[in-house]
Amino acid sequence: MKISILGAGNVGSTLGKSWANKGHEIFFGVRHSDDEKTQDLIKDIGNNAQAGTNSEAIAFSNIIVLALPWQVVPKVLEAADLSDKIIIDVTNPLTPDFSGLEIGFNTSGAEKVAQWAKGAKVFKSFNQTGWENMANPIYEGKSTAMLVCGDDEAAKKTVLQLVSDIGFEAIDAGKLEVARLIEPFGMTWIHLAFKQGLGRDWAFQIVRR
Ligand SMILES: NC(=O)c1ccc[n+]([C@@H]2O[C@H](COP(=O)([O-])OP(=O)(O)OC[C@H]3O[C@@H](n4cnc5c(N)ncnc54)[C@H](OP(=O)(O)O)[C@@H]3O)[C@@H](O)[C@H]2O)c1
């Protein structure tokens, strides 16, 4: 599949590498496609990756991954025509000092994304763990869990497959408004990692009887 990733930082580059290894074609939307960091990333991935402006990335594919800092998301989305695109929102709507979430309870970052990206099919995922776990989601031989929520049932099949392609156990968590739960859940991972001393090398896993 063709996948456009807006942002080529920790999360964007990690997801892009992993999907390219699975045979997907990646287009990174970045501010400076000719800088050393971006060129190194493209060379590292090889044939299945390219980079350009956000507009070029959005034109490349119907699947758009938002891997940008929360604060820049409205500006990027409002400048684009995203109708009918599948958007996978990996952001956490963090306050600028990363101490908590900017919104919640009666809406969510993902629902704001759906308002800004008019007509798009928006999904929340990948926000509940660190980027190192996206590079390797396997612990003790078993996939760790990744929740996905969104309203469009046909597009959700594609998103769940892409989450599985990264190596996660993809869990359908329900409609987009479930992001009101999934975003604080992401904040829980951040809190445990940075405030409670668990560090970054752990993840949530589903066990069943
Ligand atoms: N880090 C994690 O483990 C993790 C896990 C789950 C979810 N998330 C979420 O994923 C998102 C990305 O996190 P990250 O760790 O990948 O961040 P990051 O490494 O800082 O990368 C952010 C990317 O956004 C670009 N960017 C920054 N400001 C921009 C602007 N004004 N306009 C356009 N592009 C801009 C950066 O480009 P430049 O290189 O040009 O600055 C970079 O490519 C965040 O919302 C975060 O909350 C992060």
Ligand as a Chemical Component Dictionary entry (heavy atoms), coordinates in Angstrom:
data_LIG
# 
_chem_comp.id                   LIG 
_chem_comp.type                 NON-POLYMER 
_chem_comp.pdbx_formal_charge   0 
_chem_comp.three_letter_code    LIG 
# 
loop_
_chem_comp_atom.comp_id 
_chem_comp_atom.atom_id 
_chem_comp_atom.alt_atom_id 
_chem_comp_atom.type_symbol 
_chem_comp_atom.charge 
_chem_comp_atom.model_Cartn_x 
_chem_comp_atom.model_Cartn_y 
_chem_comp_atom.model_Cartn_z 
_chem_comp_atom.pdbx_ordinal 
LIG N1  N1  N 0  7.956  9.703  20.902 1  
LIG C1  C1  C 0  7.126  8.699  21.205 2  
LIG O1  O1  O 0  7.558  7.662  21.758 3  
LIG C2  C2  C 0  5.664  8.819  20.862 4  
LIG C3  C3  C 0  4.836  7.715  21.060 5  
LIG C4  C4  C 0  3.481  7.790  20.704 6  
LIG C5  C5  C 0  2.972  8.966  20.169 7  
LIG N2  N2  N 1  3.802  10.047 20.016 8  
LIG C6  C6  C 0  3.233  11.256 19.417 9  
LIG O2  O2  O 0  3.669  11.271 18.057 10 
LIG C7  C7  C 0  3.884  12.613 17.599 11 
LIG C8  C8  C 0  5.312  12.732 17.057 12 
LIG O3  O3  O 0  6.221  12.410 18.096 13 
LIG P1  P1  P 0  7.779  12.201 17.786 14 
LIG O4  O4  O 0  8.390  11.672 19.039 15 
LIG O5  O5  O -1 7.956  11.490 16.493 16 
LIG O6  O6  O 0  8.238  13.721 17.600 17 
LIG P2  P2  P 0  9.593  14.264 16.951 18 
LIG O7  O7  O 0  10.634 13.193 16.957 19 
LIG O8  O8  O 0  9.867  15.551 17.599 20 
LIG O9  O9  O 0  9.173  14.497 15.405 21 
LIG C9  C9  C 0  8.213  15.450 15.077 22 
LIG C10 C10 C 0  8.174  15.655 13.571 23 
LIG O10 O10 O 0  7.290  16.746 13.324 24 
LIG C11 C11 C 0  7.969  17.735 12.544 25 
LIG N3  N3  N 0  7.568  19.093 12.930 26 
LIG C12 C12 C 0  7.844  19.735 14.100 27 
LIG N4  N4  N 0  7.322  20.985 14.091 28 
LIG C13 C13 C 0  6.713  21.128 12.886 29 
LIG C14 C14 C 0  6.006  22.188 12.254 30 
LIG N5  N5  N 0  5.824  23.379 12.865 31 
LIG N6  N6  N 0  5.518  21.973 11.009 32 
LIG C15 C15 C 0  5.702  20.800 10.378 33 
LIG N7  N7  N 0  6.383  19.765 10.906 34 
LIG C16 C16 C 0  6.881  19.929 12.155 35 
LIG C17 C17 C 0  9.431  17.534 12.854 36 
LIG O11 O11 O 0  10.183 18.078 11.779 37 
LIG P3  P3  P 0  11.654 18.685 11.979 38 
LIG O12 O12 O 0  12.549 17.477 12.056 39 
LIG O13 O13 O 0  11.818 19.527 10.785 40 
LIG O14 O14 O 0  11.629 19.459 13.286 41 
LIG C18 C18 C 0  9.520  16.016 12.937 42 
LIG O15 O15 O 0  9.576  15.433 11.650 43 
LIG C19 C19 C 0  3.631  13.509 18.824 44 
LIG O16 O16 O 0  2.331  14.034 18.731 45 
LIG C20 C20 C 0  3.727  12.563 20.024 46 
LIG O17 O17 O 0  2.893  12.955 21.094 47 
LIG C21 C21 C 0  5.118  9.985  20.338 48 
# 
loop_
_chem_comp_bond.comp_id 
_chem_comp_bond.atom_id_1 
_chem_comp_bond.atom_id_2 
_chem_comp_bond.value_order 
_chem_comp_bond.pdbx_ordinal 
LIG N1  C1  SING 1  
LIG C1  O1  DOUB 2  
LIG C1  C2  SING 3  
LIG C2  C3  SING 4  
LIG C2  C21 DOUB 5  
LIG C3  C4  DOUB 6  
LIG C4  C5  SING 7  
LIG C5  N2  DOUB 8  
LIG N2  C6  SING 9  
LIG N2  C21 SING 10 
LIG C6  O2  SING 11 
LIG C6  C20 SING 12 
LIG O2  C7  SING 13 
LIG C7  C8  SING 14 
LIG C7  C19 SING 15 
LIG C8  O3  SING 16 
LIG O3  P1  SING 17 
LIG P1  O4  DOUB 18 
LIG P1  O5  SING 19 
LIG P1  O6  SING 20 
LIG O6  P2  SING 21 
LIG P2  O7  DOUB 22 
LIG P2  O8  SING 23 
LIG P2  O9  SING 24 
LIG O9  C9  SING 25 
LIG C9  C10 SING 26 
LIG C10 O10 SING 27 
LIG C10 C18 SING 28 
LIG O10 C11 SING 29 
LIG C11 N3  SING 30 
LIG C11 C17 SING 31 
LIG N3  C12 SING 32 
LIG N3  C16 SING 33 
LIG C12 N4  DOUB 34 
LIG N4  C13 SING 35 
LIG C13 C14 SING 36 
LIG C13 C16 DOUB 37 
LIG C14 N5  SING 38 
LIG C14 N6  DOUB 39 
LIG N6  C15 SING 40 
LIG C15 N7  DOUB 41 
LIG N7  C16 SING 42 
LIG C17 O11 SING 43 
LIG C17 C18 SING 44 
LIG O11 P3  SING 45 
LIG P3  O12 DOUB 46 
LIG P3  O13 SING 47 
LIG P3  O14 SING 48 
LIG C18 O15 SING 49 
LIG C19 O16 SING 50 
LIG C19 C20 SING 51 
LIG C20 O17 SING 52 
# 
